Amino acid sequence: MSLPDKPQSTPCPCGSSKKLGDCCLPFLQQKALPPTAEQLMRSRYTAFVLADEGYLRYSWYPDSCPKTIHLQADTRWLGLKIISTTAGQSEDTEGTVAFVARYKNGGKATRIEENSRFVRFEGRWVYLGAQDA
C-alpha cells in the first residue's frame, strides 16, 4: 500500500495505538524527525508495512544501507513488539532497540527478532544495523 492511499485516520501500523497521521506519517513524509531511536524503529516498521523504500533509505545509515531493499508486495505485516530500548533518547547519540516483527509471506508466518543499533547522522536518528551477539 502506498503512502497516499493510506488514510491518516487509520491506526498506525507501529502498534502505538495512535492514528497514522499523529504517529509515523509525519516522519515518513519527512515533515518531522523521530526524537528517539524507538520512534525511528517504529517509523521504519511502518515504512516496511507501507512499502516506502524512500523512507527506509533515508532512515538507514548511508554506509550500511544495502543497494537493494527487498519489499515484496505479497508480504502482510502482522505486528511489531518492542522488547527493550537502551539509550536512544533525544539527548543520546547512540541507542539500541530490541524488537520482534511478525509477517506472513506466501502463507508462511515468519518473525524477525533483532537488537537494532541506531546512531545520530546529520542531526537525525538512523538505523545502523543489527547489534553483534
N, CA, C and O atoms as a Tinker XYZ file with bonds, in Angstrom:
   532  protein
     1  N      0.842000   -1.166000    0.000000    73     2
     2  CA     0.000000    0.000000    0.000000    64     1     3
     3  C      0.891000    1.235000    0.000000    63     2     4     5
     4  O      1.794000    1.353000    0.829000    81     3
     5  N      0.649000    2.127000   -0.898000    73     3     6
     6  CA     1.495000    3.309000   -0.983000    64     5     7
     7  C      1.036000    4.366000    0.011000    63     6     8     9
     8  O     -0.099000    4.337000    0.486000    81     7
     9  N      1.917000    5.286000    0.313000    73     7    10
    10  CA     1.665000    6.313000    1.304000    64     9    11
    11  C      0.393000    7.114000    1.035000    63    10    12    13
    12  O     -0.412000    7.272000    1.953000    81    11
    13  N      0.170000    7.627000   -0.179000    73    11    14
    14  CA    -1.027000    8.437000   -0.398000    64    13    15
    15  C     -2.333000    7.641000   -0.247000    63    14    16    17
    16  O     -3.375000    8.239000    0.017000    81    15
    17  N     -2.306000    6.321000   -0.406000    73    15    18
    18  CA    -3.508000    5.501000   -0.322000    64    17    19
    19  C     -3.923000    5.198000    1.117000    63    18    20    21
    20  O     -5.025000    4.699000    1.346000    81    19
    21  N     -3.069000    5.487000    2.073000    73    19    22
    22  CA    -3.334000    5.142000    3.468000    64    21    23
    23  C     -3.915000    6.361000    4.183000    63    22    24    25
    24  O     -3.211000    7.357000    4.354000    81    23
    25  N     -5.188000    6.309000    4.607000    73    23    26
    26  CA    -5.779000    7.456000    5.301000    64    25    27
    27  C     -5.056000    7.766000    6.611000    63    26    28    29
    28  O     -4.650000    6.866000    7.346000    81    27
    29  N     -4.908000    9.052000    6.878000    73    27    30
    30  CA    -4.219000    9.486000    8.087000    64    29    31
    31  C     -4.932000    9.050000    9.355000    63    30    32    33
    32  O     -4.310000    8.961000   10.413000    81    31
    33  N     -6.240000    8.775000    9.265000    73    31    34
    34  CA    -7.023000    8.431000   10.453000    64    33    35
    35  C     -7.013000    6.941000   10.781000    63    34    36    37
    36  O     -7.605000    6.532000   11.779000    81    35
    37  N     -6.348000    6.115000    9.954000    73    35    38
    38  CA    -6.262000    4.684000   10.258000    64    37    39
    39  C     -5.263000    4.469000   11.398000    63    38    40    41
    40  O     -4.383000    5.302000   11.609000    81    39
    41  N     -5.389000    3.371000   12.127000    73    39    42
    42  CA    -4.415000    3.100000   13.189000    64    41    43
    43  C     -3.008000    2.967000   12.603000    63    42    44    45
    44  O     -2.819000    2.403000   11.525000    81    43
    45  N     -2.043000    3.491000   13.323000    73    43    46
    46  CA    -0.657000    3.390000   12.860000    64    45    47
    47  C     -0.207000    1.931000   12.959000    63    46    48    49
    48  O     -0.437000    1.287000   13.983000    81    47
    49  N      0.427000    1.402000   11.916000    73    47    50
    50  CA     0.898000    0.010000   11.943000    64    49    51
    51  C      1.912000   -0.292000   13.039000    63    50    52    53
    52  O      2.094000   -1.455000   13.399000    81    51
    53  N      2.581000    0.735000   13.582000    73    51    54
    54  CA     3.663000    0.509000   14.537000    64    53    55
    55  C      3.204000    0.001000   15.886000    63    54    56    57
    56  O      4.030000   -0.384000   16.713000    81    55
    57  N      1.887000   -0.007000   16.127000    73    55    58
    58  CA     1.379000   -0.531000   17.383000    64    57    59
    59  C      1.304000    0.475000   18.510000    63    58    60    61
    60  O      1.147000    0.087000   19.667000    81    59
    61  N      1.412000    1.748000   18.204000    73    59    62
    62  CA     1.412000    2.778000   19.246000    64    61    63
    63  C      0.025000    3.112000   19.778000    63    62    64    65
    64  O     -0.089000    3.804000   20.790000    81    63
    65  N     -1.024000    2.644000   19.129000    73    63    66
    66  CA    -2.418000    2.969000   19.450000    64    65    67
    67  C     -2.801000    4.381000   19.008000    63    66    68    69
    68  O     -3.878000    4.865000   19.354000    81    67
    69  N     -1.942000    5.036000   18.256000    73    67    70
    70  CA    -2.249000    6.364000   17.710000    64    69    71
    71  C     -2.685000    6.214000   16.260000    63    70    72    73
    72  O     -2.492000    5.164000   15.648000    81    71
    73  N     -3.265000    7.260000   15.724000    73    71    74
    74  CA    -3.614000    7.307000   14.309000    64    73    75
    75  C     -2.337000    7.536000   13.495000    63    74    76    77
    76  O     -1.401000    8.185000   13.961000    81    75
    77  N     -2.312000    7.001000   12.287000    73    75    78
    78  CA    -1.139000    7.127000   11.416000    64    77    79
    79  C     -0.702000    8.580000   11.260000    63    78    80    81
    80  O      0.489000    8.884000   11.329000    81    79
    81  N     -1.662000    9.474000   11.049000    73    79    82
    82  CA    -1.345000   10.890000   10.849000    64    81    83
    83  C     -0.764000   11.570000   12.071000    63    82    84    85
    84  O     -0.097000   12.598000   11.952000    81    83
    85  N     -1.014000   10.999000   13.266000    73    83    86
    86  CA    -0.499000   11.562000   14.521000    64    85    87
    87  C      0.716000   10.811000   15.037000    63    86    88    89
    88  O      1.232000   11.116000   16.112000    81    87
    89  N      1.171000    9.830000   14.271000    73    87    90
    90  CA     2.261000    8.976000   14.750000    64    89    91
    91  C      3.410000    8.957000   13.739000    63    90    92    93
    92  O      4.248000    9.859000   13.746000    81    91
    93  N      3.460000    7.959000   12.884000    73    91    94
    94  CA     4.614000    7.766000   11.993000    64    93    95
    95  C      4.546000    8.536000   10.678000    63    94    96    97
    96  O      5.585000    8.800000   10.071000    81    95
    97  N      3.356000    8.899000   10.227000    73    95    98
    98  CA     3.249000    9.543000    8.921000    64    97    99
    99  C      4.089000   10.810000    8.783000    63    98   100   101
   100  O      4.745000   10.978000    7.755000    81    99
   101  N      4.101000   11.717000    9.775000    73    99   102
   102  CA     4.965000   12.905000    9.623000    64   101   103
   103  C      6.447000   12.549000    9.449000    63   102   104   105
   104  O      7.182000   13.271000    8.774000    81   103
   105  N      6.884000   11.443000   10.052000    73   103   106
   106  CA     8.275000   11.004000    9.883000    64   105   107
   107  C      8.494000   10.484000    8.467000    63   106   108   109
   108  O      9.488000   10.825000    7.825000    81   107
   109  N      7.567000    9.657000    7.978000    73   107   110
   110  CA     7.684000    9.105000    6.629000    64   109   111
   111  C      7.644000   10.207000    5.573000    63   110   112   113
   112  O      8.309000   10.110000    4.541000    81   111
   113  N      6.873000   11.242000    5.832000    73   111   114
   114  CA     6.797000   12.369000    4.902000    64   113   115
   115  C      7.942000   13.351000    5.106000    63   114   116   117
   116  O      8.035000   14.355000    4.400000    81   115
   117  N      8.815000   13.065000    6.068000    73   115   118
   118  CA     9.963000   13.895000    6.417000    64   117   119
   119  C      9.552000   15.310000    6.791000    63   118   120   121
   120  O     10.255000   16.275000    6.493000    81   119
   121  N      8.397000   15.418000    7.451000    73   119   122
   122  CA     7.924000   16.698000    7.979000    64   121   123
   123  C      8.384000   16.875000    9.422000    63   122   124   125
   124  O      8.315000   17.974000    9.971000    81   123
   125  N      8.852000   15.791000   10.031000    73   123   126
   126  CA     9.353000   15.795000   11.407000    64   125   127
   127  C     10.402000   14.702000   11.520000    63   126   128   129
   128  O     10.450000   13.785000   10.699000    81   127
   129  N     11.243000   14.806000   12.546000    73   127   130
   130  CA    12.262000   13.794000   12.811000    64   129   131
   131  C     11.888000   13.018000   14.065000    63   130   132   133
   132  O     11.496000   13.620000   15.065000    81   131
   133  N     12.000000   11.691000   14.034000    73   131   134
   134  CA    11.742000   10.923000   15.247000    64   133   135
   135  C     12.714000   11.352000   16.347000    63   134   136   137
   136  O     13.925000   11.348000   16.129000    81   135
   137  N     12.202000   11.723000   17.529000    73   135   138
   138  CA    13.093000   12.206000   18.590000    64   137   139
   139  C     13.878000   11.111000   19.302000    63   138   140   141
   140  O     14.859000   11.405000   19.986000    81   139
   141  N     13.461000    9.845000   19.152000    73   139   142
   142  CA    14.149000    8.753000   19.833000    64   141   143
   143  C     14.420000    7.612000   18.847000    63   142   144   145
   144  O     13.802000    7.521000   17.786000    81   143
   145  N     15.350000    6.760000   19.227000    73   143   146
   146  CA    15.659000    5.581000   18.404000    64   145   147
   147  C     14.436000    4.664000   18.314000    63   146   148   149
   148  O     14.181000    4.083000   17.259000    81   147
   149  N     13.682000    4.530000   19.399000    73   147   150
   150  CA    12.485000    3.677000   19.358000    64   149   151
   151  C     11.460000    4.229000   18.367000    63   150   152   153
   152  O     10.846000    3.467000   17.620000    81   151
   153  N     11.275000    5.535000   18.360000    73   151   154
   154  CA    10.317000    6.101000   17.412000    64   153   155
   155  C     10.800000    5.930000   15.975000    63   154   156   157
   156  O      9.993000    5.752000   15.063000    81   155
   157  N     12.116000    5.983000   15.772000    73   155   158
   158  CA    12.628000    5.706000   14.426000    64   157   159
   159  C     12.356000    4.238000   14.073000    63   158   160   161
   160  O     11.956000    3.939000   12.947000    81   159
   161  N     12.570000    3.321000   15.025000    73   159   162
   162  CA    12.296000    1.903000   14.772000    64   161   163
   163  C     10.837000    1.708000   14.386000    63   162   164   165
   164  O     10.537000    0.993000   13.430000    81   163
   165  N      9.936000    2.334000   15.116000    73   163   166
   166  CA     8.505000    2.224000   14.820000    64   165   167
   167  C      8.190000    2.779000   13.429000    63   166   168   169
   168  O      7.410000    2.187000   12.683000    81   167
   169  N      8.794000    3.910000   13.085000    73   167   170
   170  CA     8.529000    4.504000   11.768000    64   169   171
   171  C      9.103000    3.631000   10.656000    63   170   172   173
   172  O      8.521000    3.558000    9.574000    81   171
   173  N     10.220000    2.977000   10.896000    73   171   174
   174  CA    10.786000    2.085000    9.886000    64   173   175
   175  C      9.889000    0.855000    9.697000    63   174   176   177
   176  O      9.699000    0.393000    8.572000    81   175
   177  N      9.345000    0.330000   10.784000    73   175   178
   178  CA     8.396000   -0.780000   10.653000    64   177   179
   179  C      7.206000   -0.330000    9.795000    63   178   180   181
   180  O      6.782000   -1.047000    8.889000    81   179
   181  N      6.679000    0.846000   10.086000    73   179   182
   182  CA     5.559000    1.389000    9.315000    64   181   183
   183  C      5.948000    1.544000    7.852000    63   182   184   185
   184  O      5.132000    1.289000    6.966000    81   183
   185  N      7.175000    1.956000    7.588000    73   183   186
   186  CA     7.650000    2.083000    6.200000    64   185   187
   187  C      7.684000    0.718000    5.507000    63   186   188   189
   188  O      7.374000    0.624000    4.319000    81   187
   189  N      8.054000   -0.328000    6.229000    73   187   190
   190  CA     8.001000   -1.670000    5.640000    64   189   191
   191  C      6.557000   -2.055000    5.335000    63   190   192   193
   192  O      6.273000   -2.593000    4.265000    81   191
   193  N      5.641000   -1.782000    6.268000    73   191   194
   194  CA     4.230000   -2.097000    6.053000    64   193   195
   195  C      3.701000   -1.376000    4.810000    63   194   196   197
   196  O      2.964000   -1.958000    4.015000    81   195
   197  N      4.081000   -0.109000    4.650000    73   195   198
   198  CA     3.590000    0.712000    3.537000    64   197   199
   199  C      4.467000    0.630000    2.298000    63   198   200   201
   200  O      4.200000    1.307000    1.305000    81   199
   201  N      5.521000   -0.201000    2.346000    73   199   202
   202  CA     6.456000   -0.378000    1.226000    64   201   203
   203  C      7.051000    0.957000    0.776000    63   202   204   205
   204  O      7.109000    1.253000   -0.418000    81   203
   205  N      7.487000    1.749000    1.743000    73   203   206
   206  CA     8.063000    3.068000    1.478000    64   205   207
   207  C      9.600000    2.966000    1.453000    63   206   208   209
   208  O     10.273000    3.258000    2.441000    81   207
   209  N     10.122000    2.549000    0.313000    73   207   210
   210  CA    11.566000    2.358000    0.180000    64   209   211
   211  C     12.342000    3.657000    0.367000    63   210   212   213
   212  O     13.443000    3.645000    0.917000    81   211
   213  N     11.785000    4.767000   -0.082000    73   211   214
   214  CA    12.462000    6.056000    0.064000    64   213   215
   215  C     12.744000    6.390000    1.515000    63   214   216   217
   216  O     13.844000    6.831000    1.847000    81   215
   217  N     11.762000    6.184000    2.383000    73   215   218
   218  CA    11.974000    6.471000    3.801000    64   217   219
   219  C     12.947000    5.478000    4.414000    63   218   220   221
   220  O     13.778000    5.853000    5.241000    81   219
   221  N     12.854000    4.220000    4.017000    73   219   222
   222  CA    13.794000    3.236000    4.545000    64   221   223
   223  C     15.226000    3.642000    4.224000    63   222   224   225
   224  O     16.105000    3.548000    5.082000    81   223
   225  N     15.467000    4.090000    3.005000    73   223   226
   226  CA    16.816000    4.547000    2.632000    64   225   227
   227  C     17.217000    5.793000    3.423000    63   226   228   229
   228  O     18.345000    5.888000    3.907000    81   227
   229  N     16.305000    6.734000    3.552000    73   227   230
   230  CA    16.567000    7.977000    4.281000    64   229   231
   231  C     16.911000    7.704000    5.743000    63   230   232   233
   232  O     17.738000    8.400000    6.333000    81   231
   233  N     16.275000    6.689000    6.322000    73   231   234
   234  CA    16.452000    6.400000    7.746000    64   233   235
   235  C     17.529000    5.349000    8.018000    63   234   236   237
   236  O     17.663000    4.876000    9.146000    81   235
   237  N     18.285000    4.989000    7.005000    73   235   238
   238  CA    19.349000    3.985000    7.118000    64   237   239
   239  C     20.689000    4.709000    7.027000    63   238   240   241
   240  O     20.854000    5.597000    6.191000    81   239
   241  N     21.630000    4.348000    7.862000    73   239   242
   242  CA    22.970000    4.937000    7.792000    64   241   243
   243  C     23.534000    4.658000    6.396000    63   242   244   245
   244  O     23.566000    3.503000    5.972000    81   243
   245  N     23.978000    5.688000    5.677000    73   243   246
   246  CA    24.367000    5.506000    4.272000    64   245   247
   247  C     25.384000    4.406000    4.014000    63   246   248   249
   248  O     25.266000    3.681000    3.026000    81   247
   249  N     26.379000    4.268000    4.880000    73   247   250
   250  CA    27.422000    3.267000    4.640000    64   249   251
   251  C     26.956000    1.830000    4.852000    63   250   252   253
   252  O     27.611000    0.898000    4.385000    81   251
   253  N     25.832000    1.634000    5.549000    73   251   254
   254  CA    25.353000    0.269000    5.783000    64   253   255
   255  C     24.050000   -0.040000    5.033000    63   254   256   257
   256  O     23.537000   -1.154000    5.129000    81   255
   257  N     23.519000    0.919000    4.300000    73   255   258
   258  CA    22.281000    0.705000    3.543000    64   257   259
   259  C     22.562000   -0.184000    2.329000    63   258   260   261
   260  O     23.455000    0.110000    1.535000    81   259
   261  N     21.797000   -1.270000    2.188000    73   259   262
   262  CA    22.030000   -2.162000    1.042000    64   261   263
   263  C     21.603000   -1.511000   -0.271000    63   262   264   265
   264  O     20.771000   -0.604000   -0.292000    81   263
   265  N     22.184000   -1.987000   -1.352000    73   263   266
   266  CA    21.819000   -1.470000   -2.675000    64   265   267
   267  C     20.384000   -1.818000   -3.015000    63   266   268   269
   268  O     19.693000   -1.041000   -3.675000    81   267
   269  N     19.930000   -2.982000   -2.570000    73   267   270
   270  CA    18.569000   -3.427000   -2.839000    64   269   271
   271  C     17.852000   -3.681000   -1.518000    63   270   272   273
   272  O     18.346000   -4.412000   -0.659000    81   271
   273  N     16.692000   -3.073000   -1.369000    73   271   274
   274  CA    15.834000   -3.341000   -0.218000    64   273   275
   275  C     14.699000   -4.209000   -0.739000    63   274   276   277
   276  O     13.943000   -3.792000   -1.616000    81   275
   277  N     14.583000   -5.399000   -0.205000    73   275   278
   278  CA    13.605000   -6.364000   -0.715000    64   277   279
   279  C     12.241000   -6.126000   -0.080000    63   278   280   281
   280  O     11.987000   -6.546000    1.048000    81   279
   281  N     11.374000   -5.454000   -0.810000    73   279   282
   282  CA     9.999000   -5.232000   -0.385000    64   281   283
   283  C      9.112000   -6.070000   -1.288000    63   282   284   285
   284  O      9.041000   -5.834000   -2.494000    81   283
   285  N      8.447000   -7.032000   -0.713000    73   283   286
   286  CA     7.627000   -7.949000   -1.500000    64   285   287
   287  C      6.154000   -7.585000   -1.336000    63   286   288   289
   288  O      5.652000   -7.449000   -0.220000    81   287
   289  N      5.478000   -7.432000   -2.463000    73   287   290
   290  CA     4.084000   -6.991000   -2.466000    64   289   291
   291  C      3.160000   -7.948000   -1.721000    63   290   292   293
   292  O      2.141000   -7.521000   -1.178000    81   291
   293  N      3.501000   -9.245000   -1.686000    73   291   294
   294  CA     2.619000  -10.196000   -1.029000    64   293   295
   295  C      2.929000  -10.401000    0.454000    63   294   296   297
   296  O      2.359000  -11.289000    1.088000    81   295
   297  N      3.831000   -9.585000    1.012000    73   295   298
   298  CA     4.123000   -9.654000    2.444000    64   297   299
   299  C      3.020000   -8.934000    3.210000    63   298   300   301
   300  O      2.656000   -7.805000    2.882000    81   299
   301  N      2.497000   -9.596000    4.226000    73   299   302
   302  CA     1.496000   -8.972000    5.090000    64   301   303
   303  C      2.089000   -8.871000    6.494000    63   302   304   305
   304  O      2.313000   -9.881000    7.161000    81   303
   305  N      2.336000   -7.656000    6.924000    73   303   306
   306  CA     2.930000   -7.425000    8.233000    64   305   307
   307  C      1.860000   -7.577000    9.302000    63   306   308   309
   308  O      0.753000   -7.058000    9.155000    81   307
   309  N      2.187000   -8.289000   10.384000    73   307   310
   310  CA     1.214000   -8.645000   11.406000    64   309   311
   311  C      1.366000   -7.884000   12.710000    63   310   312   313
   312  O      0.409000   -7.784000   13.477000    81   311
   313  N      2.546000   -7.345000   12.976000    73   311   314
   314  CA     2.709000   -6.598000   14.218000    64   313   315
   315  C      4.148000   -6.410000   14.632000    63   314   316   317
   316  O      5.044000   -7.155000   14.234000    81   315
   317  N      4.335000   -5.392000   15.442000    73   315   318
   318  CA     5.646000   -5.046000   15.983000    64   317   319
   319  C      5.547000   -5.036000   17.502000    63   318   320   321
   320  O      4.614000   -4.466000   18.067000    81   319
   321  N      6.511000   -5.668000   18.157000    73   319   322
   322  CA     6.590000   -5.636000   19.614000    64   321   323
   323  C      7.978000   -5.161000   20.002000    63   322   324   325
   324  O      8.977000   -5.790000   19.653000    81   323
   325  N      8.039000   -4.057000   20.718000    73   323   326
   326  CA     9.311000   -3.547000   21.236000    64   325   327
   327  C      9.602000   -4.294000   22.528000    63   326   328   329
   328  O      8.790000   -4.282000   23.453000    81   327
   329  N     10.755000   -4.941000   22.593000    73   327   330
   330  CA    11.152000   -5.719000   23.769000    64   329   331
   331  C     11.862000   -4.829000   24.789000    63   330   332   333
   332  O     11.547000   -4.850000   25.979000    81   331
   333  N     12.826000   -4.048000   24.300000    73   331   334
   334  CA    13.570000   -3.163000   25.201000    64   333   335
   335  C     14.302000   -2.100000   24.391000    63   334   336   337
   336  O     14.521000   -2.246000   23.188000    81   335
   337  N     14.668000   -1.045000   25.075000    73   335   338
   338  CA    15.498000    0.001000   24.473000    64   337   339
   339  C     16.637000    0.325000   25.432000    63   338   340   341
   340  O     16.481000    0.266000   26.652000    81   339
   341  N     17.773000    0.665000   24.859000    73   339   342
   342  CA    18.926000    1.106000   25.636000    64   341   343
   343  C     19.378000    2.427000   25.049000    63   342   344   345
   344  O     19.686000    2.518000   23.861000    81   343
   345  N     19.414000    3.454000   25.891000    73   343   346
   346  CA    19.755000    4.811000   25.439000    64   345   347
   347  C     18.805000    5.175000   24.288000    63   346   348   349
   348  O     17.636000    4.789000   24.307000    81   347
   349  N     19.303000    5.917000   23.283000    73   347   350
   350  CA    18.474000    6.263000   22.141000    64   349   351
   351  C     17.455000    7.356000   22.408000    63   350   352   353
   352  O     16.501000    7.523000   21.649000    81   351
   353  N     17.658000    8.100000   23.486000    73   351   354
   354  CA    16.741000    9.195000   23.799000    64   353   355
   355  C     17.174000   10.457000   23.053000    63   354   356   357
   356  O     18.205000   10.461000   22.381000    81   355
   357  N     16.399000   11.508000   23.171000    73   355   358
   358  CA    16.657000   12.723000   22.393000    64   357   359
   359  C     18.039000   13.319000   22.665000    63   358   360   361
   360  O     18.601000   13.975000   21.788000    81   359
   361  N     18.595000   13.107000   23.853000    73   359   362
   362  CA    19.910000   13.670000   24.185000    64   361   363
   363  C     21.069000   12.717000   23.869000    63   362   364   365
   364  O     22.229000   13.106000   24.004000    81   363
   365  N     20.782000   11.487000   23.456000    73   363   366
   366  CA    21.812000   10.481000   23.182000    64   365   367
   367  C     22.310000   10.549000   21.736000    63   366   368   369
   368  O     21.673000   11.155000   20.874000    81   367
   369  N     23.451000    9.921000   21.491000    73   367   370
   370  CA    23.988000    9.829000   20.131000    64   369   371
   371  C     23.951000    8.397000   19.597000    63   370   372   373
   372  O     24.178000    8.173000   18.408000    81   371
   373  N     23.667000    7.431000   20.466000    73   371   374
   374  CA    23.556000    6.027000   20.082000    64   373   375
   375  C     22.429000    5.399000   20.879000    63   374   376   377
   376  O     22.029000    5.904000   21.927000    81   375
   377  N     21.927000    4.297000   20.367000    73   375   378
   378  CA    20.900000    3.572000   21.094000    64   377   379
   379  C     20.630000    2.229000   20.444000    63   378   380   381
   380  O     21.008000    1.991000   19.297000    81   379
   381  N     19.981000    1.364000   21.181000    73   379   382
   382  CA    19.569000    0.070000   20.639000    64   381   383
   383  C     18.097000   -0.165000   20.955000    63   382   384   385
   384  O     17.572000    0.311000   21.962000    81   383
   385  N     17.455000   -0.903000   20.078000    73   383   386
   386  CA    16.052000   -1.279000   20.264000    64   385   387
   387  C     15.929000   -2.759000   19.918000    63   386   388   389
   388  O     16.194000   -3.169000   18.788000    81   387
   389  N     15.526000   -3.546000   20.897000    73   387   390
   390  CA    15.259000   -4.966000   20.659000    64   389   391
   391  C     13.781000   -5.094000   20.318000    63   390   392   393
   392  O     12.927000   -4.531000   21.002000    81   391
   393  N     13.484000   -5.838000   19.256000    73   391   394
   394  CA    12.103000   -5.944000   18.804000    64   393   395
   395  C     11.829000   -7.296000   18.170000    63   394   396   397
   396  O     12.742000   -8.053000   17.842000    81   395
   397  N     10.546000   -7.572000   18.010000    73   395   398
   398  CA    10.068000   -8.709000   17.235000    64   397   399
   399  C      9.042000   -8.155000   16.254000    63   398   400   401
   400  O      8.092000   -7.483000   16.655000    81   399
   401  N      9.236000   -8.438000   14.970000    73   399   402
   402  CA     8.280000   -8.059000   13.935000    64   401   403
   403  C      7.775000   -9.340000   13.295000    63   402   404   405
   404  O      8.560000  -10.211000   12.922000    81   403
   405  N      6.463000   -9.448000   13.169000    73   403   406
   406  CA     5.860000  -10.652000   12.596000    64   405   407
   407  C      5.243000  -10.312000   11.241000    63   406   408   409
   408  O      4.682000   -9.233000   11.049000    81   407
   409  N      5.359000  -11.262000   10.303000    73   407   410
   410  CA     4.742000  -11.080000    8.992000    64   409   411
   411  C      4.448000  -12.428000    8.354000    63   410   412   413
   412  O      4.945000  -13.467000    8.789000    81   411
   413  N      3.626000  -12.383000    7.311000    73   411   414
   414  CA     3.323000  -13.563000    6.511000    64   413   415
   415  C      3.710000  -13.271000    5.077000    63   414   416   417
   416  O      3.464000  -12.184000    4.554000    81   415
   417  N      4.320000  -14.262000    4.454000    73   415   418
   418  CA     4.665000  -14.143000    3.041000    64   417   419
   419  C      4.391000  -15.493000    2.406000    63   418   420   421
   420  O      4.934000  -16.513000    2.831000    81   419
   421  N      3.547000  -15.491000    1.387000    73   419   422
   422  CA     3.199000  -16.745000    0.731000    64   421   423
   423  C      2.540000  -17.735000    1.675000    63   422   424   425
   424  O      2.708000  -18.945000    1.525000    81   423
   425  N      1.788000  -17.226000    2.653000    73   423   426
   426  CA     1.102000  -18.086000    3.605000    64   425   427
   427  C      1.963000  -18.571000    4.755000    63   426   428   429
   428  O      1.460000  -19.220000    5.672000    81   427
   429  N      3.256000  -18.266000    4.721000    73   427   430
   430  CA     4.171000  -18.724000    5.766000    64   429   431
   431  C      4.408000  -17.601000    6.782000    63   430   432   433
   432  O      4.843000  -16.506000    6.428000    81   431
   433  N      4.113000  -17.898000    8.044000    73   431   434
   434  CA     4.339000  -16.930000    9.122000    64   433   435
   435  C      5.826000  -16.901000    9.483000    63   434   436   437
   436  O      6.472000  -17.941000    9.616000    81   435
   437  N      6.344000  -15.699000    9.636000    73   435   438
   438  CA     7.758000  -15.506000    9.948000    64   437   439
   439  C      7.884000  -14.393000   10.980000    63   438   440   441
   440  O      7.005000  -13.542000   11.109000    81   439
   441  N      8.975000  -14.417000   11.700000    73   439   442
   442  CA     9.253000  -13.336000   12.651000    64   441   443
   443  C     10.698000  -12.912000   12.538000    63   442   444   445
   444  O     11.591000  -13.724000   12.295000    81   443
   445  N     10.904000  -11.643000   12.716000    73   443   446
   446  CA    12.247000  -11.072000   12.749000    64   445   447
   447  C     12.496000  -10.653000   14.188000    63   446   448   449
   448  O     11.735000   -9.865000   14.749000    81   447
   449  N     13.551000  -11.172000   14.783000    73   447   450
   450  CA    13.960000  -10.755000   16.123000    64   449   451
   451  C     15.328000  -10.120000   15.978000    63   450   452   453
   452  O     16.256000  -10.733000   15.451000    81   451
   453  N     15.446000   -8.893000   16.446000    73   451   454
   454  CA    16.706000   -8.180000   16.248000    64   453   455
   455  C     16.928000   -7.194000   17.377000    63   454   456   457
   456  O     15.980000   -6.662000   17.954000    81   455
   457  N     18.184000   -6.961000   17.679000    73   455   458
   458  CA    18.598000   -5.885000   18.558000    64   457   459
   459  C     19.260000   -4.862000   17.632000    63   458   460   461
   460  O     20.440000   -4.979000   17.299000    81   459
   461  N     18.487000   -3.871000   17.229000    73   459   462
   462  CA    18.941000   -2.900000   16.225000    64   461   463
   463  C     19.762000   -1.788000   16.845000    63   462   464   465
   464  O     19.482000   -1.322000   17.949000    81   463
   465  N     20.787000   -1.374000   16.107000    73   463   466
   466  CA    21.651000   -0.263000   16.537000    64   465   467
   467  C     21.280000    0.994000   15.760000    63   466   468   469
   468  O     21.079000    0.960000   14.547000    81   467
   469  N     21.195000    2.096000   16.483000    73   467   470
   470  CA    20.871000    3.385000   15.897000    64   469   471
   471  C     21.905000    4.410000   16.321000    63   470   472   473
   472  O     22.422000    4.358000   17.437000    81   471
   473  N     22.202000    5.338000   15.433000    73   471   474
   474  CA    23.146000    6.418000   15.716000    64   473   475
   475  C     22.584000    7.718000   15.158000    63   474   476   477
   476  O     21.653000    7.722000   14.353000    81   475
   477  N     23.168000    8.806000   15.601000    73   475   478
   478  CA    22.818000   10.113000   15.050000    64   477   479
   479  C     23.670000   10.336000   13.798000    63   478   480   481
   480  O     24.873000   10.075000   13.797000    81   479
   481  N     23.036000   10.813000   12.753000    73   479   482
   482  CA    23.718000   11.128000   11.494000    64   481   483
   483  C     23.086000   12.412000   10.967000    63   482   484   485
   484  O     21.881000   12.473000   10.722000    81   483
   485  N     23.906000   13.419000   10.801000    73   483   486
   486  CA    23.426000   14.719000   10.316000    64   485   487
   487  C     22.233000   15.212000   11.134000    63   486   488   489
   488  O     21.265000   15.744000   10.589000    81   487
   489  N     22.322000   15.024000   12.458000    73   487   490
   490  CA    21.315000   15.537000   13.369000    64   489   491
   491  C     20.054000   14.705000   13.520000    63   490   492   493
   492  O     19.117000   15.131000   14.195000    81   491
   493  N     20.008000   13.520000   12.904000    73   491   494
   494  CA    18.805000   12.691000   12.993000    64   493   495
   495  C     19.186000   11.254000   13.313000    63   494   496   497
   496  O     20.313000   10.828000   13.061000    81   495
   497  N     18.233000   10.511000   13.872000    73   495   498
   498  CA    18.449000    9.106000   14.134000    64   497   499
   499  C     18.414000    8.325000   12.825000    63   498   500   501
   500  O     17.574000    8.580000   11.962000    81   499
   501  N     19.335000    7.368000   12.684000    73   499   502
   502  CA    19.343000    6.455000   11.534000    64   501   503
   503  C     19.651000    5.045000   12.033000    63   502   504   505
   504  O     20.294000    4.851000   13.064000    81   503
   505  N     19.170000    4.079000   11.269000    73   503   506
   506  CA    19.410000    2.666000   11.563000    64   505   507
   507  C     20.808000    2.310000   11.081000    63   506   508   509
   508  O     21.153000    2.565000    9.927000    81   507
   509  N     21.620000    1.718000   11.967000    73   507   510
   510  CA    22.978000    1.325000   11.619000    64   509   511
   511  C     23.034000   -0.147000   11.225000    63   510   512   513
   512  O     23.714000   -0.503000   10.262000    81   511
   513  N     22.333000   -0.996000   11.949000    73   511   514
   514  CA    22.326000   -2.430000   11.661000    64   513   515
   515  C     22.039000   -3.225000   12.910000    63   514   516   517
   516  O     21.777000   -2.662000   13.973000    81   515
   517  N     22.090000   -4.542000   12.778000    73   515   518
   518  CA    21.854000   -5.425000   13.908000    64   517   519
   519  C     23.092000   -5.448000   14.794000    63   518   520   521
   520  O     24.221000   -5.469000   14.303000    81   519
   521  N     22.867000   -5.444000   16.102000    73   519   522
   522  CA    23.970000   -5.499000   17.050000    64   521   523
   523  C     24.553000   -6.894000   17.071000    63   522   524   525
   524  O     23.817000   -7.881000   17.056000    81   523
   525  N     25.862000   -6.981000   17.105000    73   523   526
   526  CA    26.532000   -8.281000   17.178000    64   525   527
   527  C     26.201000   -8.958000   18.491000    63   526   528   529
   528  O     26.089000   -8.316000   19.536000    81   527
   529  N     26.049000  -10.269000   18.412000    73   527   530
   530  CA    25.713000  -11.044000   19.622000    64   529   531
   531  C     26.896000  -11.153000   20.532000    63   530   532
   532  O     26.803000  -11.767000   21.595000    81   531
